[in-house]
């Protein structure tokens, strides 16, 4: 196993369920299901196909003779016809009706659509599990004030839970996009070599109603209620682009979360889980690197860049089809899904084990709070007879003095002491300290957390209640 390249997506990152969806076995079994659906539908519409032939196809639908298919492909250089041949060896009675009237894209493209929809449904379950864990975290810390940042500069306080809701809101947007794509993926159906259904005009002696019914019957057999109304030989490659766009959207959300966790870990306010025997650095034994969050960012970068592949494919297809999509699709679609699968496992693992340090959070917030409390202090001083304009200028001067003490001299913020010592304010230090309650400055943070989760997230969690409790498949 060490003398050949193995994708890190399968060896290190993606879970077993997603790997199976894009496995060769899953693909070829789906091909056989499609051939059976075609034969059943053609029989119902009056073609000379027997129950015995269909029973023979059914008997071997999961028993794939891979070696015969591989040997045949070496000769004919065509994967679909090699599997038609191999299936025919097992089903001599049905051999002549396998793939009747179809072109290669009947199995290839329909399988791609089936697998993408199944993979999207798996991604949705994992996404909802992350949303559930994040909701619990947000509710647990909805009242814990923390310093907020704009431009990574201290800004008006928020709460730890409210910040988590910002991550959750982005996942909600991804969830809505996922639903749209899942609900709107259709089957290609059976359109023929250039999408004209000419072979079926021949098979059904020009009976257009039967030809139109064939598409719907195959779709129903495969669990779809709609087919794309028109196509060339293939479904529009813009579908792949739309699907990867949703995956790239999830990658964006996960990357943003991972950035915030890495910054918070630097600030020693919140850390990702760190296992007992985990090594942070080969040289610096004390280090606790945010390696899972960094891996999320790394895989997310790959997925976002992967979106360019189906865009290029869709834009450069010639007329009814060219084959320069094939090799690209074999890489970009599965690997985009495998990457997102790994990202969501990591996201779930990190959220489930986040470590919060309230004392560090409080210390940093209180060190900046005097500056943020100046507006309240100004109003209180005016109530005690002060001149608003004069007080504003004086607070500005004292704030600059306190800021210099912090930045230049490396000392604690003494703005409150400076204000208390200045008679123009007519405020005692005890009175000023009343303004140092962080909860006075977080606005409706706590209420927003509860309202958002109750209105938008809880209905989703209830809908997917039977799918909750996923355990992330983290290998390294």
C-alpha positions as a Markdown table, in Angstrom:
| # | Residue | x | y | z |
|---|---|---|---|---|
| 1 | Unk | 0.0 | 0.0 | 0.0 |
| 2 | Unk | 3.0 | 2.3 | 0.4 |
| 3 | Unk | 4.2 | 2.1 | -3.2 |
| 4 | Unk | 1.1 | 3.9 | -4.7 |
| 5 | Unk | -0.5 | 7.3 | -4.3 |
| 6 | Unk | -3.5 | 7.2 | -2.0 |
| 7 | Unk | -5.7 | 10.3 | -1.8 |
| 8 | Unk | -5.5 | 11.9 | 1.7 |
| 9 | Unk | -9.3 | 12.5 | 1.4 |
| 10 | Unk | -9.9 | 8.8 | 1.7 |
| 11 | Unk | -7.0 | 8.0 | 4.0 |
| 12 | Unk | -7.3 | 10.9 | 6.4 |
| 13 | Unk | -10.3 | 13.1 | 6.1 |
| 14 | Unk | -13.6 | 11.8 | 4.6 |
| 15 | Unk | -16.0 | 9.5 | 6.4 |
| 16 | Unk | -16.8 | 5.9 | 5.2 |
| 17 | Unk | -20.4 | 6.7 | 4.2 |
| 18 | Unk | -19.3 | 9.4 | 1.8 |
| 19 | Unk | -16.5 | 7.3 | 0.5 |
| 20 | Unk | -18.9 | 4.5 | -0.3 |
| 21 | Unk | -21.3 | 6.9 | -2.2 |
| 22 | Unk | -18.5 | 7.6 | -4.7 |
| 23 | Unk | -17.0 | 4.1 | -4.7 |
| 24 | Unk | -16.8 | 2.0 | -7.9 |
| 25 | Unk | -19.1 | -0.5 | -6.3 |
| 26 | Unk | -21.8 | 2.0 | -5.7 |
| 27 | Unk | -21.5 | 3.4 | -9.2 |
| 28 | Unk | -21.7 | 0.0 | -11.0 |
| 29 | Unk | -24.5 | -1.2 | -8.8 |
| 30 | Unk | -26.4 | 2.0 | -9.8 |
| 31 | Unk | -25.7 | 1.3 | -13.4 |
| 32 | Unk | -27.4 | -2.1 | -13.1 |
| 33 | Unk | -30.4 | -0.6 | -11.3 |
| 34 | Unk | -30.7 | 1.8 | -14.2 |
| 35 | Unk | -30.6 | -0.9 | -16.8 |
| 36 | Unk | -33.3 | -2.8 | -14.8 |
| 37 | Unk | -35.4 | 0.4 | -14.6 |
| 38 | Unk | -35.0 | 0.8 | -18.4 |
| 39 | Unk | -36.0 | -2.8 | -19.1 |
| 40 | Unk | -39.0 | -2.7 | -16.8 |
| 41 | Unk | -40.3 | 0.6 | -18.2 |
| 42 | Unk | -39.8 | -0.6 | -21.8 |
| 43 | Unk | -41.7 | -3.8 | -21.0 |
| 44 | Unk | -44.6 | -1.9 | -19.5 |
| 45 | Unk | -44.8 | 0.3 | -22.6 |
| 46 | Unk | -45.1 | -2.8 | -24.9 |
| 47 | Unk | -41.6 | -3.8 | -26.0 |
| 48 | Unk | -40.9 | -7.5 | -26.2 |
| 49 | Unk | -39.2 | -8.0 | -22.9 |
| 50 | Unk | -40.1 | -10.9 | -20.7 |
| 51 | Unk | -40.5 | -11.2 | -16.9 |
| 52 | Unk | -37.9 | -14.0 | -17.1 |
| 53 | Unk | -35.4 | -11.5 | -18.6 |
| 54 | Unk | -36.0 | -8.9 | -15.9 |
| 55 | Unk | -35.8 | -11.6 | -13.2 |
| 56 | Unk | -32.4 | -12.6 | -14.5 |
| 57 | Unk | -31.2 | -9.0 | -14.4 |
| 58 | Unk | -32.5 | -8.6 | -10.9 |
| 59 | Unk | -30.7 | -11.8 | -9.8 |
| 60 | Unk | -27.3 | -10.3 | -10.7 |
| 61 | Unk | -27.9 | -6.6 | -9.9 |
| 62 | Unk | -25.4 | -6.7 | -6.9 |
| 63 | Unk | -23.2 | -9.5 | -8.1 |
| 64 | Unk | -20.9 | -7.7 | -10.4 |
| 65 | Unk | -18.3 | -9.6 | -12.3 |
| 66 | Unk | -15.6 | -7.0 | -12.2 |
| 67 | Unk | -12.8 | -9.0 | -13.7 |
| 68 | Unk | -14.7 | -9.7 | -16.9 |
| 69 | Unk | -15.6 | -6.0 | -17.2 |
| 70 | Unk | -11.9 | -5.0 | -16.7 |
| 71 | Unk | -10.6 | -7.4 | -19.3 |
| 72 | Unk | -13.2 | -6.3 | -21.8 |
| 73 | Unk | -12.4 | -2.6 | -21.3 |
| 74 | Unk | -8.7 | -3.3 | -22.2 |
| 75 | Unk | -10.0 | -4.5 | -25.6 |
| 76 | Unk | -12.8 | -2.0 | -26.4 |
| 77 | Unk | -11.6 | 1.0 | -24.3 |
| 78 | Unk | -15.2 | 1.8 | -23.3 |
| 79 | Unk | -16.3 | 1.4 | -19.6 |
| 80 | Unk | -20.1 | 1.3 | -20.2 |
| 81 | Unk | -20.0 | -1.3 | -23.0 |
| 82 | Unk | -17.5 | -3.4 | -21.0 |
| 83 | Unk | -20.1 | -3.6 | -18.2 |
| 84 | Unk | -22.9 | -4.2 | -20.6 |
| 85 | Unk | -20.8 | -7.1 | -21.9 |
| 86 | Unk | -20.0 | -8.4 | -18.4 |
| 87 | Unk | -23.7 | -8.2 | -17.3 |
| 88 | Unk | -24.7 | -10.1 | -20.4 |
| 89 | Unk | -22.3 | -12.9 | -19.5 |
| 90 | Unk | -24.2 | -13.4 | -16.3 |
| 91 | Unk | -27.6 | -12.9 | -17.9 |
| 92 | Unk | -27.6 | -14.7 | -21.2 |
| 93 | Unk | -31.4 | -14.6 | -21.6 |
| 94 | Unk | -31.5 | -10.8 | -21.0 |
| 95 | Unk | -28.3 | -10.1 | -22.9 |
| 96 | Unk | -30.0 | -8.7 | -26.0 |
| 97 | Unk | -32.2 | -6.2 | -24.2 |
| 98 | Unk | -29.6 | -4.7 | -21.8 |
| 99 | Unk | -29.1 | -1.0 | -22.5 |
| 100 | Unk | -31.8 | -1.2 | -25.2 |
| 101 | Unk | -32.1 | 2.2 | -27.0 |
| 102 | Unk | -29.8 | 4.0 | -24.6 |
| 103 | Unk | -26.5 | 5.7 | -24.9 |
| 104 | Unk | -23.6 | 5.6 | -22.4 |
| 105 | Unk | -24.8 | 8.8 | -20.6 |
| 106 | Unk | -28.0 | 7.0 | -19.7 |
| 107 | Unk | -26.1 | 5.2 | -17.0 |
| 108 | Unk | -23.2 | 7.6 | -16.5 |
| 109 | Unk | -25.1 | 10.8 | -16.2 |
| 110 | Unk | -28.1 | 9.5 | -14.3 |
| 111 | Unk | -25.8 | 7.8 | -11.9 |
| 112 | Unk | -23.9 | 11.0 | -11.3 |
| 113 | Unk | -27.2 | 12.8 | -10.5 |
| 114 | Unk | -28.3 | 10.0 | -8.2 |
| 115 | Unk | -25.0 | 9.9 | -6.3 |
| 116 | Unk | -24.9 | 13.7 | -6.0 |
| 117 | Unk | -28.4 | 13.9 | -4.5 |
| 118 | Unk | -27.5 | 11.1 | -2.1 |
| 119 | Unk | -24.3 | 12.8 | -1.1 |
| 120 | Unk | -26.1 | 16.1 | -0.6 |
| 121 | Unk | -28.6 | 14.4 | 1.7 |
| 122 | Unk | -25.7 | 13.0 | 3.8 |
| 123 | Unk | -24.1 | 16.5 | 3.9 |
| 124 | Unk | -27.4 | 17.9 | 5.1 |
| 125 | Unk | -27.5 | 15.5 | 8.0 |
| 126 | Unk | -24.0 | 16.4 | 9.0 |
| 127 | Unk | -24.7 | 20.1 | 8.7 |
| 128 | Unk | -27.8 | 19.8 | 10.9 |
| 129 | Unk | -25.8 | 17.9 | 13.5 |
| 130 | Unk | -23.2 | 20.8 | 13.6 |
| 131 | Unk | -26.1 | 23.3 | 13.9 |
| 132 | Unk | -27.5 | 21.3 | 16.8 |
| 133 | Unk | -24.2 | 21.4 | 18.7 |
| 134 | Unk | -23.6 | 25.0 | 17.9 |
| 135 | Unk | -27.1 | 25.8 | 19.1 |
| 136 | Unk | -26.4 | 24.2 | 22.5 |
| 137 | Unk | -23.1 | 26.1 | 22.8 |
| 138 | Unk | -24.8 | 29.4 | 21.9 |
| 139 | Unk | -27.6 | 28.9 | 24.5 |
| 140 | Unk | -25.1 | 27.8 | 27.2 |
| 141 | Unk | -23.1 | 31.0 | 26.7 |
| 142 | Unk | -25.8 | 33.4 | 25.6 |
| 143 | Unk | -25.3 | 35.6 | 28.8 |
| 144 | Unk | -21.5 | 35.6 | 29.0 |
| 145 | Unk | -20.3 | 39.0 | 27.9 |
| 146 | Unk | -17.2 | 39.2 | 25.7 |
| 147 | Unk | -15.3 | 41.9 | 23.9 |
| 148 | Unk | -16.5 | 42.2 | 20.3 |
| 149 | Unk | -14.2 | 43.2 | 17.5 |
| 150 | Unk | -14.6 | 45.2 | 14.3 |
| 151 | Unk | -11.4 | 45.3 | 12.2 |
| 152 | Unk | -10.0 | 43.1 | 15.0 |
| 153 | Unk | -10.1 | 46.2 | 17.1 |
| 154 | Unk | -12.0 | 46.4 | 20.4 |
| 155 | Unk | -15.7 | 47.3 | 19.8 |
| 156 | Unk | -18.9 | 47.3 | 21.8 |
| 157 | Unk | -19.3 | 44.1 | 23.8 |
| 158 | Unk | -21.4 | 41.1 | 22.7 |
| 159 | Unk | -21.8 | 37.7 | 24.3 |
| 160 | Unk | -20.1 | 34.4 | 23.5 |
| 161 | Unk | -23.4 | 32.9 | 22.6 |
| 162 | Unk | -24.3 | 35.8 | 20.2 |
| 163 | Unk | -21.0 | 35.3 | 18.4 |
| 164 | Unk | -21.8 | 31.6 | 18.0 |
| 165 | Unk | -25.2 | 32.6 | 16.5 |
| 166 | Unk | -23.3 | 34.4 | 13.8 |
| 167 | Unk | -21.6 | 31.1 | 12.8 |
| 168 | Unk | -24.9 | 29.4 | 13.1 |
| 169 | Unk | -26.7 | 31.9 | 10.8 |
| 170 | Unk | -24.2 | 31.2 | 8.0 |
| 171 | Unk | -24.9 | 27.5 | 8.3 |
| 172 | Unk | -28.6 | 28.3 | 8.1 |
| 173 | Unk | -28.0 | 30.0 | 4.8 |
| 174 | Unk | -26.1 | 26.9 | 3.6 |
| 175 | Unk | -28.9 | 24.6 | 4.8 |
| 176 | Unk | -31.4 | 26.6 | 2.8 |
| 177 | Unk | -29.2 | 26.4 | -0.3 |
| 178 | Unk | -28.8 | 22.6 | 0.2 |
| 179 | Unk | -32.5 | 22.2 | 0.4 |
| 180 | Unk | -33.0 | 24.1 | -2.9 |
| 181 | Unk | -30.5 | 22.0 | -4.7 |
| 182 | Unk | -31.7 | 18.7 | -3.3 |
| 183 | Unk | -35.3 | 19.5 | -4.1 |
| 184 | Unk | -34.5 | 20.6 | -7.7 |
| 185 | Unk | -32.1 | 17.9 | -8.8 |
| 186 | Unk | -33.8 | 15.9 | -11.6 |
| 187 | Unk | -32.9 | 12.8 | -13.5 |
| 188 | Unk | -31.6 | 13.0 | -17.0 |
| 189 | Unk | -33.9 | 10.2 | -18.0 |
| 190 | Unk | -33.4 | 8.5 | -21.4 |
| 191 | Unk | -32.7 | 11.1 | -24.1 |
| 192 | Unk | -30.5 | 9.3 | -26.5 |
| 193 | Unk | -27.2 | 10.2 | -28.2 |
| 194 | Unk | -27.9 | 13.8 | -28.9 |
| 195 | Unk | -30.9 | 14.4 | -26.7 |
| 196 | Unk | -33.5 | 13.9 | -29.5 |
| 197 | Unk | -34.8 | 10.5 | -28.3 |
| 198 | Unk | -34.4 | 9.3 | -31.9 |
| 199 | Unk | -33.7 | 5.7 | -30.9 |
| 200 | Unk | -36.9 | 5.5 | -29.0 |
| 201 | Unk | -38.9 | 7.0 | -31.9 |
| 202 | Unk | -37.7 | 3.9 | -33.7 |
| 203 | Unk | -38.3 | 1.4 | -30.8 |
| 204 | Unk | -41.9 | 2.7 | -30.1 |
| 205 | Unk | -42.8 | 3.3 | -33.8 |
| 206 | Unk | -43.2 | 7.0 | -33.3 |
| 207 | Unk | -45.6 | 6.8 | -30.4 |
| 208 | Unk | -44.7 | 10.0 | -28.7 |
| 209 | Unk | -46.8 | 9.4 | -25.6 |
| 210 | Unk | -44.9 | 6.2 | -24.8 |
| 211 | Unk | -41.6 | 8.0 | -25.4 |
| 212 | Unk | -42.5 | 10.8 | -23.0 |
| 213 | Unk | -43.8 | 8.2 | -20.5 |
| 214 | Unk | -40.5 | 6.3 | -20.6 |
| 215 | Unk | -38.6 | 9.2 | -18.9 |
| 216 | Unk | -41.2 | 9.5 | -16.1 |
| 217 | Unk | -41.3 | 5.8 | -15.5 |
| 218 | Unk | -37.5 | 5.4 | -15.2 |
| 219 | Unk | -37.4 | 8.4 | -12.9 |
| 220 | Unk | -40.1 | 6.9 | -10.6 |
| 221 | Unk | -38.1 | 3.6 | -10.5 |
| 222 | Unk | -35.0 | 5.5 | -9.4 |
| 223 | Unk | -36.9 | 7.6 | -6.8 |
| 224 | Unk | -37.2 | 10.9 | -8.7 |
| 225 | Unk | -40.3 | 12.7 | -9.6 |
| 226 | Unk | -38.9 | 14.9 | -12.4 |
| 227 | Unk | -36.6 | 14.7 | -15.3 |
| 228 | Unk | -34.8 | 17.5 | -17.1 |
| 229 | Unk | -37.1 | 18.4 | -20.0 |
| 230 | Unk | -34.3 | 18.9 | -22.6 |
| 231 | Unk | -30.7 | 17.9 | -22.9 |
| 232 | Unk | -27.9 | 17.2 | -25.4 |
| 233 | Unk | -26.3 | 13.8 | -24.8 |
| 234 | Unk | -25.6 | 14.9 | -21.2 |
| 235 | Unk | -27.4 | 16.9 | -18.6 |
| 236 | Unk | -26.3 | 20.5 | -18.5 |
| 237 | Unk | -22.9 | 20.7 | -16.8 |
| 238 | Unk | -24.2 | 23.8 | -15.1 |
| 239 | Unk | -25.8 | 21.4 | -12.6 |
| 240 | Unk | -22.4 | 20.3 | -11.4 |
| 241 | Unk | -21.4 | 23.9 | -11.0 |
| 242 | Unk | -24.6 | 24.6 | -9.0 |
| 243 | Unk | -23.9 | 21.6 | -6.7 |
| 244 | Unk | -20.2 | 22.6 | -6.1 |
| 245 | Unk | -21.3 | 26.1 | -5.5 |
| 246 | Unk | -23.4 | 24.9 | -2.5 |
| 247 | Unk | -20.4 | 22.9 | -1.2 |
| 248 | Unk | -18.2 | 26.0 | -1.6 |
| 249 | Unk | -20.7 | 28.0 | 0.4 |
| 250 | Unk | -20.4 | 25.5 | 3.3 |
| 251 | Unk | -16.6 | 25.7 | 3.0 |
| 252 | Unk | -16.8 | 29.5 | 3.3 |
| 253 | Unk | -18.9 | 29.2 | 6.5 |
| 254 | Unk | -16.6 | 26.6 | 8.0 |
| 255 | Unk | -13.5 | 28.6 | 7.1 |
| 256 | Unk | -14.9 | 31.7 | 8.8 |
| 257 | Unk | -15.6 | 29.7 | 11.9 |
| 258 | Unk | -12.2 | 28.2 | 11.9 |
| 259 | Unk | -10.6 | 31.6 | 11.6 |
| 260 | Unk | -12.5 | 32.9 | 14.6 |
| 261 | Unk | -11.6 | 29.9 | 16.7 |
| 262 | Unk | -7.9 | 30.3 | 15.8 |
| 263 | Unk | -8.0 | 34.0 | 16.8 |
| 264 | Unk | -9.8 | 33.2 | 20.0 |
| 265 | Unk | -7.3 | 30.5 | 20.8 |
| 266 | Unk | -4.5 | 33.0 | 20.4 |
| 267 | Unk | -6.4 | 35.3 | 22.8 |
| 268 | Unk | -6.7 | 32.3 | 25.2 |
| 269 | Unk | -10.4 | 32.9 | 25.5 |
| 270 | Unk | -11.7 | 29.8 | 23.7 |
| 271 | Unk | -9.8 | 26.7 | 22.5 |
| 272 | Unk | -10.6 | 23.8 | 20.3 |
| 273 | Unk | -10.4 | 20.4 | 22.0 |
| 274 | Unk | -6.9 | 19.2 | 22.7 |
| 275 | Unk | -6.4 | 15.5 | 23.6 |
| 276 | Unk | -4.4 | 14.2 | 26.5 |
| 277 | Unk | -1.6 | 12.8 | 24.4 |
| 278 | Unk | -1.8 | 15.2 | 21.5 |
| 279 | Unk | 1.5 | 16.9 | 20.5 |
| 280 | Unk | 1.3 | 20.6 | 19.4 |
| 281 | Unk | 4.8 | 21.0 | 18.2 |
| 282 | Unk | 7.9 | 18.8 | 17.7 |
| 283 | Unk | 10.1 | 21.5 | 19.1 |
| 284 | Unk | 7.9 | 23.5 | 21.5 |
| 285 | Unk | 6.4 | 21.0 | 23.9 |
| 286 | Unk | 4.1 | 23.6 | 25.6 |
| 287 | Unk | 2.2 | 24.5 | 22.4 |
| 288 | Unk | -1.5 | 23.8 | 21.8 |
| 289 | Unk | -1.9 | 24.5 | 18.2 |
| 290 | Unk | -5.5 | 24.8 | 16.7 |
| 291 | Unk | -4.7 | 22.0 | 14.2 |
| 292 | Unk | -8.3 | 20.9 | 13.6 |
| 293 | Unk | -9.4 | 24.5 | 12.9 |
| 294 | Unk | -6.4 | 24.9 | 10.6 |
| 295 | Unk | -7.3 | 21.7 | 8.8 |
| 296 | Unk | -10.9 | 23.0 | 8.3 |
| 297 | Unk | -9.4 | 26.1 | 6.7 |
| 298 | Unk | -7.1 | 24.1 | 4.5 |
| 299 | Unk | -9.8 | 21.8 | 3.2 |
| 300 | Unk | -12.1 | 24.7 | 2.8 |
| 301 | Unk | -9.6 | 26.5 | 0.6 |
| 302 | Unk | -9.5 | 23.4 | -1.6 |
| 303 | Unk | -13.3 | 23.2 | -2.0 |
| 304 | Unk | -13.6 | 26.9 | -2.8 |
| 305 | Unk | -11.0 | 26.6 | -5.5 |
| 306 | Unk | -12.5 | 23.3 | -6.7 |
| 307 | Unk | -15.6 | 25.2 | -7.8 |
| 308 | Unk | -13.7 | 26.6 | -10.7 |
| 309 | Unk | -13.5 | 23.1 | -12.3 |
| 310 | Unk | -17.2 | 22.5 | -13.1 |
| 311 | Unk | -17.5 | 26.2 | -14.1 |
| 312 | Unk | -14.8 | 25.6 | -16.7 |
| 313 | Unk | -16.3 | 22.3 | -17.8 |
| 314 | Unk | -19.8 | 23.9 | -18.2 |
| 315 | Unk | -18.5 | 26.8 | -20.2 |
| 316 | Unk | -16.4 | 24.8 | -22.7 |
| 317 | Unk | -18.8 | 22.0 | -23.7 |
| 318 | Unk | -19.3 | 22.0 | -27.5 |
| 319 | Unk | -22.8 | 21.7 | -28.9 |
| 320 | Unk | -24.5 | 18.5 | -27.7 |
| 321 | Unk | -21.4 | 17.2 | -25.8 |
| 322 | Unk | -17.6 | 16.7 | -25.7 |
| 323 | Unk | -15.7 | 14.3 | -23.6 |
| 324 | Unk | -13.3 | 16.8 | -22.0 |
| 325 | Unk | -15.7 | 16.9 | -19.0 |
| 326 | Unk | -15.1 | 13.3 | -18.1 |
| 327 | Unk | -11.7 | 13.2 | -16.4 |
| 328 | Unk | -12.4 | 16.5 | -14.6 |
| 329 | Unk | -15.8 | 15.3 | -13.3 |
| 330 | Unk | -14.2 | 12.1 | -12.0 |
| 331 | Unk | -12.0 | 14.3 | -9.8 |
| 332 | Unk | -13.7 | 17.5 | -9.0 |
| 333 | Unk | -17.2 | 16.2 | -8.0 |
| 334 | Unk | -16.3 | 13.3 | -5.7 |
| 335 | Unk | -13.3 | 15.2 | -4.1 |
| 336 | Unk | -15.4 | 18.2 | -3.4 |
| 337 | Unk | -17.9 | 16.1 | -1.5 |
| 338 | Unk | -15.2 | 14.1 | 0.3 |
| 339 | Unk | -13.6 | 17.4 | 1.4 |
| 340 | Unk | -16.8 | 18.8 | 2.7 |
| 341 | Unk | -17.6 | 15.6 | 4.5 |
| 342 | Unk | -14.2 | 15.9 | 6.3 |
| 343 | Unk | -14.8 | 19.5 | 7.0 |
| 344 | Unk | -18.2 | 18.9 | 8.7 |
| 345 | Unk | -16.7 | 16.0 | 10.8 |
| 346 | Unk | -14.0 | 18.4 | 12.0 |
| 347 | Unk | -16.5 | 21.2 | 12.6 |
| 348 | Unk | -18.7 | 18.9 | 14.7 |
| 349 | Unk | -15.7 | 17.7 | 16.6 |
| 350 | Unk | -14.4 | 21.2 | 17.4 |
| 351 | Unk | -17.8 | 22.6 | 18.4 |
| 352 | Unk | -18.5 | 19.5 | 20.6 |
| 353 | Unk | -15.3 | 20.1 | 22.5 |
| 354 | Unk | -14.8 | 23.8 | 22.7 |
| 355 | Unk | -13.2 | 25.0 | 25.9 |
| 356 | Unk | -14.2 | 28.4 | 27.2 |
| 357 | Unk | -12.2 | 30.5 | 29.7 |
| 358 | Unk | -14.6 | 33.0 | 31.3 |
| 359 | Unk | -11.9 | 34.6 | 33.5 |
| 360 | Unk | -9.7 | 35.4 | 30.6 |
| 361 | Unk | -12.7 | 36.7 | 28.6 |
| 362 | Unk | -13.7 | 38.9 | 31.6 |
| 363 | Unk | -10.2 | 40.3 | 32.1 |
| 364 | Unk | -9.9 | 41.4 | 28.5 |
| 365 | Unk | -13.3 | 42.9 | 28.5 |
| 366 | Unk | -12.8 | 44.8 | 31.7 |
| 367 | Unk | -9.5 | 46.2 | 30.4 |
| 368 | Unk | -11.3 | 47.8 | 27.5 |
| 369 | Unk | -14.6 | 48.6 | 29.1 |
| 370 | Unk | -13.7 | 52.0 | 30.6 |
| 371 | Unk | -13.2 | 53.4 | 27.1 |
| 372 | Unk | -16.6 | 51.9 | 26.0 |
| 373 | Unk | -18.4 | 53.2 | 29.1 |
| 374 | Unk | -17.4 | 56.8 | 28.4 |
| 375 | Unk | -20.8 | 57.6 | 26.8 |
| 376 | Unk | -22.7 | 56.4 | 29.8 |
| 377 | Unk | -20.3 | 58.2 | 32.1 |
| 378 | Unk | -20.8 | 61.4 | 30.1 |
| 379 | Unk | -24.5 | 61.2 | 30.5 |
| 380 | Unk | -24.3 | 60.6 | 34.2 |
| 381 | Unk | -22.0 | 63.6 | 34.6 |
| 382 | Unk | -24.4 | 65.8 | 32.7 |
| 383 | Unk | -27.1 | 64.7 | 35.1 |
| 384 | Unk | -24.9 | 66.0 | 37.9 |
| 385 | Unk | -24.8 | 69.4 | 36.4 |
| 386 | Unk | -21.8 | 69.2 | 34.0 |
| 387 | Unk | -21.5 | 70.8 | 30.5 |
| 388 | Unk | -21.8 | 68.2 | 27.8 |
| 389 | Unk | -19.3 | 69.8 | 25.4 |
| 390 | Unk | -16.8 | 70.5 | 28.1 |
| 391 | Unk | -17.1 | 66.9 | 29.5 |
| 392 | Unk | -16.8 | 65.4 | 26.1 |
| 393 | Unk | -13.5 | 67.1 | 25.4 |
| 394 | Unk | -12.2 | 66.3 | 28.9 |
| 395 | Unk | -13.1 | 62.6 | 28.4 |
| 396 | Unk | -11.3 | 62.6 | 25.1 |
| 397 | Unk | -8.1 | 64.0 | 26.7 |
| 398 | Unk | -8.2 | 61.6 | 29.6 |
| 399 | Unk | -8.9 | 58.6 | 27.3 |
| 400 | Unk | -5.7 | 59.5 | 25.3 |
| 401 | Unk | -3.8 | 59.7 | 28.5 |
| 402 | Unk | -5.0 | 56.3 | 29.7 |
| 403 | Unk | -4.4 | 54.8 | 26.3 |
| 404 | Unk | -0.8 | 56.1 | 26.3 |
| 405 | Unk | -0.3 | 54.5 | 29.8 |
| 406 | Unk | -1.6 | 51.1 | 28.4 |
| 407 | Unk | 0.3 | 51.1 | 25.1 |
| 408 | Unk | 3.5 | 53.0 | 25.9 |
| 409 | Unk | 4.1 | 52.2 | 29.5 |
| 410 | Unk | 2.5 | 48.7 | 29.6 |
| 411 | Unk | 0.4 | 49.5 | 32.6 |
| 412 | Unk | -3.3 | 48.9 | 33.4 |
| 413 | Unk | -6.1 | 51.1 | 32.1 |
| 414 | Unk | -6.6 | 53.9 | 34.7 |
| 415 | Unk | -9.2 | 55.9 | 32.9 |
| 416 | Unk | -11.8 | 55.5 | 35.8 |
| 417 | Unk | -9.3 | 56.8 | 38.3 |
| 418 | Unk | -8.5 | 59.8 | 36.1 |
| 419 | Unk | -12.2 | 60.7 | 35.7 |
| 420 | Unk | -12.9 | 60.3 | 39.4 |
| 421 | Unk | -10.0 | 62.6 | 40.3 |
| 422 | Unk | -11.2 | 65.3 | 37.9 |
| 423 | Unk | -13.7 | 67.6 | 39.7 |
| 424 | Unk | -15.3 | 68.6 | 36.4 |
| 425 | Unk | -17.2 | 65.3 | 36.4 |
| 426 | Unk | -18.3 | 65.4 | 40.0 |
| 427 | Unk | -18.5 | 61.6 | 40.1 |
| 428 | Unk | -17.0 | 59.2 | 42.8 |
| 429 | Unk | -15.0 | 56.2 | 41.8 |
| 430 | Unk | -17.7 | 54.0 | 43.3 |
| 431 | Unk | -20.3 | 55.7 | 41.1 |
| 432 | Unk | -18.1 | 55.2 | 38.1 |
| 433 | Unk | -17.6 | 51.5 | 38.9 |
| 434 | Unk | -21.3 | 51.0 | 38.6 |
| 435 | Unk | -20.8 | 51.6 | 34.9 |
| 436 | Unk | -18.4 | 48.7 | 34.7 |
| 437 | Unk | -21.0 | 46.0 | 34.6 |
| 438 | Unk | -20.4 | 44.4 | 31.1 |
| 439 | Unk | -24.1 | 43.4 | 30.9 |
| 440 | Unk | -25.0 | 47.0 | 30.5 |
| 441 | Unk | -23.3 | 47.1 | 27.1 |
| 442 | Unk | -24.4 | 43.8 | 25.3 |
| 443 | Unk | -27.7 | 45.1 | 24.1 |
| 444 | Unk | -30.2 | 42.3 | 23.2 |
| 445 | Unk | -27.4 | 39.7 | 22.7 |
| 446 | Unk | -29.0 | 37.1 | 25.0 |
| 447 | Unk | -32.5 | 37.7 | 23.6 |
| 448 | Unk | -31.3 | 37.5 | 20.0 |
| 449 | Unk | -29.7 | 34.1 | 20.7 |
| 450 | Unk | -32.9 | 32.6 | 22.1 |
| 451 | Unk | -35.2 | 34.2 | 19.5 |
| 452 | Unk | -33.0 | 33.1 | 16.6 |
| 453 | Unk | -32.7 | 29.5 | 17.7 |
| 454 | Unk | -36.4 | 29.2 | 18.6 |
| 455 | Unk | -37.6 | 30.7 | 15.4 |
| 456 | Unk | -35.1 | 29.4 | 12.8 |
| 457 | Unk | -33.1 | 26.5 | 14.2 |
| 458 | Unk | -35.3 | 24.5 | 16.5 |
| 459 | Unk | -37.8 | 23.7 | 13.7 |
| 460 | Unk | -35.0 | 22.2 | 11.6 |
| 461 | Unk | -33.6 | 20.2 | 14.5 |
| 462 | Unk | -37.1 | 18.9 | 15.2 |
| 463 | Unk | -37.5 | 17.9 | 11.5 |
| 464 | Unk | -34.2 | 16.0 | 11.6 |
| 465 | Unk | -34.5 | 14.7 | 15.2 |
| 466 | Unk | -34.0 | 11.1 | 14.2 |
| 467 | Unk | -30.7 | 12.0 | 12.4 |
| 468 | Unk | -29.1 | 13.8 | 15.4 |
| 469 | Unk | -26.3 | 12.3 | 17.5 |
| 470 | Unk | -23.8 | 11.9 | 14.7 |
| 471 | Unk | -20.3 | 11.1 | 15.9 |
| 472 | Unk | -17.5 | 12.6 | 13.7 |
| 473 | Unk | -15.2 | 10.1 | 12.0 |
| 474 | Unk | -11.9 | 11.8 | 12.9 |
| 475 | Unk | -8.9 | 9.7 | 11.9 |
| 476 | Unk | -6.0 | 12.0 | 12.8 |
